[in-house]
Amino acid sequence: MAFWSNMDVEPKRQHRWYVTFDSNNNILNQIRYAVKKVSKPSAKIGSVQHKYLNHFFNFPGRLEWQDVTISFASISQPDATQLLDIITSRAGYKVPTTPNELETIGKTKFNASIGTVTITQVNPNGDNIEEWKLFKPFFTDIKYGDLDYSNEEIVEIQCTIKYDWASLNGNRSGGAPTP
């Protein structure tokens, strides 16, 4: 028997998706078409072990959202590298020119420059079938790519995004998602 034998059900495909950045002044939407790859949110549930006499009992602990990685093709119009540099600048990073530079990177500033990140999967007709929203995101890692004379591939910029929580299909109440 073949792996996929039900012709009435369309599986979710890895190549049908897009990412948006919801912010009033978000410049990342200018290069959202250059997003090559993104990982969907994932969660890790810790465990707590309790000892009672000669026995061990395990209980679920806290849920911890894992980082999401996103890869952009490094394009030049608009310049993706420069736009990411502007995002970190808006978040508070300034090249120190004097000892009196006191501004620092802040979560509120990052959130204002990135906004809510939305990862949307679509069906063959372009209808939304799964939507993840990442709340209070900020970059923890930006890799501007590698250069190599023996390779003609497009330079890829990779970013790691940390966030406070994610919601599936707009579900924030903790109940079952709406179909």
C-alpha positions in Angstrom: 0.0 0.0 0.0 1.3 3.5 -0.9 2.0 6.1 1.8 -0.7 8.5 0.5 -3.7 6.6 -0.9 -6.6 9.0 0.0 -7.2 11.1 -3.0 -10.0 13.1 -1.3 -7.6 14.8 1.2 -4.8 17.2 0.2 -1.8 17.1 2.5 -0.1 20.3 3.6 2.9 20.9 1.4 6.2 22.4 2.4 6.4 24.8 -0.5 3.0 26.6 0.0 3.5 29.3 2.5 4.4 33.0 3.1 5.6 35.2 6.0 4.4 38.6 6.9 5.7 41.1 9.5 2.9 43.1 11.1 4.2 46.5 12.1 3.2 50.0 11.1 6.8 50.9 10.1 8.1 47.5 9.3 10.5 47.6 6.4 10.9 43.8 6.4 7.6 43.6 4.3 9.6 45.1 1.5 11.6 41.9 1.2 9.1 39.3 2.4 9.2 37.8 -1.2 12.9 37.1 -0.6 12.2 34.7 2.4 13.5 31.3 1.2 12.9 29.2 4.3 11.3 29.4 7.7 10.8 26.9 10.5 7.4 26.6 12.1 7.1 27.2 15.8 7.8 24.3 18.1 7.4 23.9 21.8 9.2 21.9 24.4 7.3 20.7 27.5 9.5 20.2 30.5 9.0 17.5 33.1 9.2 17.4 36.9 10.1 14.2 38.7 8.7 13.5 42.2 10.1 10.8 44.5 7.8 8.9 46.8 9.4 6.1 48.8 11.0 3.8 46.3 9.0 5.2 43.3 9.5 8.1 40.8 6.5 9.9 39.3 6.8 12.2 36.4 4.6 15.2 35.7 4.5 17.7 32.9 6.2 21.0 33.6 6.3 24.3 31.7 5.9 24.8 28.0 8.8 26.6 26.4 8.6 28.0 22.8 11.6 27.2 20.8 13.4 29.6 18.4 12.3 30.0 14.8 14.8 30.4 12.0 14.1 32.4 8.9 16.3 32.6 5.8 16.3 35.5 3.3 17.9 35.6 -0.2 20.3 38.5 0.0 18.9 40.9 -2.6 20.1 44.3 -3.5 17.0 46.2 -4.4 16.0 46.9 -1.7 19.1 45.8 0.1 18.2 43.0 2.5 21.4 43.4 4.5 20.8 47.1 4.9 17.2 46.6 5.9 18.2 44.1 8.7 20.8 46.6 9.8 18.2 49.3 10.0 16.0 46.9 12.1 18.8 46.4 14.7 19.4 50.1 14.7 15.7 50.8 15.4 15.9 48.2 18.1 18.5 50.3 19.9 21.9 49.2 18.7 24.2 52.1 17.9 27.9 51.9 16.9 29.7 53.5 19.8 31.3 56.8 18.8 31.7 58.3 22.2 31.9 56.9 25.8 28.6 58.6 26.4 26.5 56.3 24.2 24.0 55.1 26.6 21.2 53.7 24.4 20.8 49.9 24.3 18.8 47.3 22.5 15.4 46.8 24.0 12.5 44.3 23.6 9.9 47.1 23.1 12.0 48.7 20.4 12.5 45.4 18.6 8.8 44.7 18.8 8.0 48.1 17.4 10.3 47.5 14.4 9.4 43.8 13.7 5.8 43.6 15.0 4.0 40.2 15.0 5.5 37.6 12.7 2.9 35.5 10.8 3.7 32.3 9.1 0.8 31.2 6.8 0.4 27.9 5.0 -1.9 27.8 2.0 -3.7 25.2 -0.1 -3.4 24.8 -3.9 -6.0 27.5 -4.3 -4.1 30.0 -2.1 -6.6 29.7 0.8 -5.1 29.9 4.3 -5.1 26.5 6.0 -2.7 27.1 8.9 -1.5 30.4 10.4 1.0 30.8 13.2 1.5 34.2 14.9 4.7 34.8 16.9 4.2 37.4 19.6 6.8 39.8 21.0 9.6 38.6 18.6 13.2 39.8 18.5 16.3 38.6 16.7 18.9 36.7 18.7 21.2 35.8 15.8 21.7 37.4 12.3 24.1 35.7 9.9 24.7 37.8 6.9 25.8 34.9 4.7 29.0 33.3 3.4 31.1 34.2 0.4 32.8 31.5 -1.7 34.5 31.8 -5.1 33.7 28.1 -5.9 30.0 28.6 -5.4 27.4 30.5 -7.6 24.5 30.2 -5.2 22.6 33.2 -3.9 23.9 34.6 -0.6 21.5 33.6 2.2 20.9 35.7 5.3 19.8 33.6 8.3 18.0 35.0 11.4 17.0 33.4 14.6 13.8 34.7 16.2 13.0 34.3 19.9 9.4 35.1 20.9 7.2 34.9 24.0 4.5 32.7 22.6 2.9 31.6 19.4 -0.7 31.0 18.5 -2.2 28.8 15.9 -5.0 30.3 13.7 -5.4 33.2 16.1 -6.2 31.0 19.1 -5.1 32.9 22.2 -7.6 31.7 24.7 -6.1 28.3 25.3 -9.1 26.5 24.0 -9.4 24.4 20.9 -8.7 26.2 17.6 -11.6 27.1 15.5 -11.8 24.9 12.4 
